[in-house]
Amino acid sequence: MQAWAEDLHSLRLFLVRNAWPIIISTGVALRVFGYFCARWFWLDESMLLSNVRDAPVFRIVGPLKQEQVVPPGFLLSLRAIHSIFGMGVLPLRFPALIAGTAAFVLFVLWARRFLPFQVAWISSWLMALNADALYYCQEMKPYAFDLLATVVVLILLAQDTRENSQGSVRPRGPAARDRWLRLAFLLTIPWFSIASVFPLSAYFLTLMLKNRGDKAVLKSKLPFALGWTVSFLAAWGVEKSQVVEGSVLWNFWDFAFLKPLRPLDTLCVLADNLINPLHFATSYDWPWLMFPWIAALSLLLILGLRHMLHEARWLTIFSVAATSLVALASFARFYPFHGRTIVFLLPCVLPVFAYGLARLPIRSARTRKVILVFALVTPTLSAAHIRPFSDSRLISFDGDLEYDHFSPRYGVVKRANTPPPKLNTPK
C-alpha cells in the first residue's frame, strides 16, 4: 500500500513538473491526428468548395455561390492551394490546421506567462481538449483564423497593459521589430477573419480606457488603429460584394441572432453559448443532470469573473467588451451570435472558467480536487460525444453542430418559424 502511494506521489510530481510539455503535446497531437483522419468535406465546406473550384484564383470581388461570405485573403489562399494541389482534403484544410494549432500553442504560452499558474494550466487544458477548437482545426472554413486573431490580440493586450501573473510592470514597451510585426498583423488579419473586428475593437477600446489621461500613449497607438481600420473597411467592402442580392441567409439563420425585444430568450441564448467550453452534461436529454450542471457552470462564470476582475482587470474589461460588441452586432442583425461564429470568444471565456475553478471557496482539499478533475475530464467526454474526428456529424434540430442548446429543448426559448431557404438556381 505504501509503495502504491509513493508511486502515485511520484506520478503527481512528474505531471506537475512537466505540465506544460504534456498540455502542448496533447493539444498539438489531437489536432494533427484529426487533420490526418482526412474526413470528407462537410456540408458548409462543400458549399465553399464550389467557390474555390469554379472561379479564377484572383477574383475575390463579386457574388459567391451558395450564399457564402468568405474573408478574401482566406478565399485567395484556398484557390491558390487548389490550383497547385487540386481538390485534396488535406491541402485545402492545411491553412485551418496551421491557424488552429498556432492559436492553441500561443494561447498556452500567453496563459503560462500572464496568468497565475493554476488558472493558466486549467485554461490551457480546456483549450487543448475543447471540441470546437479541435473541430475547426480540420475544417476548410475561416473559424480557426478567428480563434488565432483573438489569441494574438490577448498577447498584444498583455504587453500593452503590463499585466502578468505576478502583477509586475514590464520595464519598456515593444521594440521596433515588434511594432512592425504588430502593424503587419493588424493590416493582414481582416483579410482572413471576419470576426476579428470584435476582439480588435475591444482591444482598442480597452487601450483608450486605460490610457485616457495619457495623450502621448494614445497618439502612439493612433497609426495602428488607423491602419487596421482602413484594412478592415477594404476587406469588409469585398465581403459585402460577395452577398447575393435577395439572399435568404439571414432568415435561415434567424435562430442565431439575439432578439432585442425578447430579454428572456436573449439571456438563455447568451448563457447557452457561454457555457459551450464545458457543455458535456448539456449534450443529453437528462433534465436531472442538465439543469444542475448549467447552474454549476453559471456559478463558475460568476465566481471566475469576480476573481478575474480583481486579479486581471484589463483582461476582464477586454473580454466583456468583446462579448458585448458581438452581442450588439447580433441585436442589429449584422452578425450571428451562435456556436461556430463566436468560437473566437473561447480564449476570453476559458480563463473565466479557470479562475472560477481555481478559486472555489471550498475548504476541503479533497473535494476541490474531485471537482477540478471532473471539470477537466468533461471536455474529453464532450469531444468524444460530438465526434470531431468522425466522417459524419449529425446535425442538431437547429441546423448547427452542437447538441448543447438546452433552452429551446425545454420550452425556455421558442424558435420563430422561418421559411426554408430557396436555392438560387439559374433560369
Protein Blocks (a to p, Z undefined) as FASTA:
>chain_A
ZZmmmmmmmmmmmmmmmmmmmmmmmmmmmmmmmmmnopacdfklmmmmmmmmmpcfklmg
ccdehhiacdfklmmmmmmmmmmnopafklmmmmmmmmmmmmmmmmmmmmmmmgcfklmm
mmmmmmmmomklmmmmmcccfklmmmmmmmmmmmmmmmmnopafkopacfbdcdfklmmm
mmmmmmmmmmmomklmmmmmmmmmmmmmmmmmmmklmmmmmmmmmmmmmmmmmmmmmmmm
mpcghiaklmmmmmmpccfklmklmmmmmmmmmmmmmmmlmmpccfklmmmmmmmmmmmm
mmmmmmmmmmmmmlmmmmmmmmmmmmmmmmnopaccehjlmmmmmmmmmmmmmmmmmmoc
cfblmlmmmmmmmmmmmmmmmmmmnopmbmbdcddfkopabfklmklmnomaccdddddd
dddddZZ
